[in-house]
Amino acid sequence: MKILVAFLCLMPAYAQSLHYAINWPGGATLGEASLGAQSSSSTTAGTATSWQFNLDVDASIPGFTIRDQYHSKADANLCTIEVDKNYQHGTRKADEKIAVDQASHSATRTPQGGTAAAPFTVGSCARDPLTFLQFVRNELAQGRIAAGESLIFGSVYNVGLANTGAEPVRMGAKVVPADRISVSVQGPATALTVEILFAQDAARTPVLVRIPLSMGVFTADLVQ
């Protein structure tokens, strides 16, 4: 009985699974991605006690494999607890776990089957990209733009946001009003600015992502 009660106290309070088509510049489909978010809450408090997020990407082409799987766990304040990274880009592969100790402001990377590296310093309530995305959505729902942060994703990436105005997004036969958020990313070997368009719904659903690369602007379009 105690186990049953404990389980009922952690029933999911929020769950969402979103699916995207990844498109080449020009519109041809390259692959697909799925984004998931789920919270658990106490039945007594009614507020989230923990979060889990996942991102799966398959954008492979003949002769070049692109498969990414990311999973993160966060606490009630959307501070990261753990991140699992597994990806293959051609011949490059990685499979590692990042554990975050929020109390000591440190994080530790451990490759699969390997030895943990020395801990590195992180800020207060450190977040990974998936957790930060949910935080951004929550802030937008409250009428605010999230402040820039240093995100952990193996290395540390500095991210800044700016609202660049409203833009309608066509989804099939309908048009969805959305807010266009410019996201600048600076990392050890990364410097780019992407655009994420969030629907003006209660969940602030990300409906379109524009990623400028050397070959042109790739997009991730929400599929309904």
N, C-alpha and C positions, 0 to 999 in steps of 0.2 A: 504493500500500500504506500509506503514512504517513497518508493521509486516512482510509482504512478503520480503521486502528488508533485514530486520534483519535476517530472516530465511535463505535467500540465502547467507548471509555473514558468516553463520555458517554451511555450508554444510560439510559433512565429507570429510576430505582430505586423510585419511588413515583408513582402516578397515580390520581386519583380524580375522578369527575364525579358531582355530586349534583344532583337536580332537585326543585324545590319548587313547590307550588301556593300562590299568594298569595290570601288570602281576606279578604273584607269582614267587618266585625263581624256576627255572625250566621251566618257560614259560607259564603255564596255566593262562588264563585270569581271573582276579579278578574283574575288573570293568572298568569304563571309566571316562574320564575327558575331559572337553572342556575349552579352554583358548581363551579369546577374548580381542582385543585391538582396540580402535577407537579414532581417533583424529578429531578435528574440526579446521578449519582455516579461516582466513579472506581472502576474495577474493581479497582484495587490497594488502595485504602483502604476501599472499601465504604461510605463515608459520603457524604451529600449535598454536592455542590459548588455547586449553584445551585437556585433555585426559580422557578416561574412560577405565577401565580394569575390567574383570570379570573372575572368575575361578569357575567351577562347577565340583564336584567330587561325583561319586556314586560307592563305592567299598564295598557294603554291602554283607554279607554272611548270610546264615540262622542262626538266633539267635543273630546276631550282625550287627547293622545298622551303616554304615559309609556314611554320606552325608554332604558335605561341600559346602557352597556358599559364595563366597567373591566378593566384588565389591569395587572398589576404583576410586576416581577422583583425577586428578592432573592438575597443571597449565602448561603453555607453557614450563617451564623449567624442567618439570617432578619432581616438588615438590608436595608432597601429600597435598590434601585439606581435604579429607574425606575417611574413610574406613568403610565398613559394613561387619561384620562377622556373619555368621549363620552356625552352625555346630552341628551334632549329632554323637557322637562316643559311641555306645552302649547306656548306660544310661546317659552319660555325654552330656549336651546340653549347647549351648551358643548362644546368639543373642545380639549383641551390636554394637554401632557405635562409631567410634573414629574421632573426629573433630580436625583438626590441624590448629593452628594459626601460620603461618610461621613468621609473623611480630614480635610476642612476644616469638617465639621459645618455644611454649607450645602445649600440646595436652590434650584432655579431653575425657575420656571414659564414655559412657552412655549406660547402659543395657536397653533392650527393656522394656518399662513400668516402668523403675526405675529412680533413681536420679543420676545425673552426679557426678562422683567422682572428687576429687581434681585434677586440672591440673598437669601434670608432664612435666619436661623440655625435649625438643628435640633439636637436632642440627640444624644448618643452612641448609635449603632445605631438611628437613626430608622426608624420603621416606618409604613407605610400601613395602612388597616383590613384589607385582605385578608391581608397578611403577618402582622399582629398576630393575626388569627383563627387562623392556623396555629400561631403561637407559643403562644396560649392552649391549643389542643388538645394540643400537645406537653407543656406544663406539667401539664395535667390528667392526661395519661397517666402522668406521674411523681408524681401525687398532690399537686400543688401548684396554687395559684391564682396566676395571673400578676399582677404588681404593676401599678398604674396607670401609664399613659404618656401622652405628648403625641404624637398621631398626625398625620401630614401627609396632607392630602387637599385640596389647594388652600390652604385655611386650616389653622391648627393647632387640633386638637380634643383636649381633655383627657378621658381615659377612665379610669374606675375600675371595679373588679370586686369582687363579693362573692358567695360561695356561700350561697344562701338555702334549701338543702335538697334532698332527693331528691324526684322526682315521676315517676310512671309516665306514659308517653305512648302513646296508642293509635295504632297504625299498621295500618290495615286490620283483619284478624282477630286481630292479636296486640298485646300490651302490652309496651313496651320500658322498662326502668328507666333513668332519666336523672337527671342533676344539673342543678339550676336555677341559672343564673348571672345575677345582676343586673348590668347594664352601664350605668353613668351616663355620659352624653356632654354635654360643655360646649364650645360653640364660639361664634364671633362672633355668630351669630343662631340658635343651637341650644341647647336645654336639655331633655333628656329622658332617661328611663331605660327601656331595653328589657330583655327577658328572653330568654336563649338557653338552651335545654335540650339538653345534650350527652348522648348515649347513653353508657352505661357499658361500651362496647366498647373494644377495643384502640386504635382510631383516634380515639375520642372524637368520633364523628360528630354534628354539629349536626342535631337532628331536628325542632326547633320553635323559631320565633322569634315573640315577641309584641311588637308595636310600638304603644304607646298614642298615638293622635292625637286631634284635636278631635272627630272623628266616631265615635270608639270605638277598640277594640283590634283592629288588623289582625294577621293571622298569616301566617307562611310555614311550611308543613307539608311535611316531606320526603315525596316520592312514591316508592314502591317498585314 
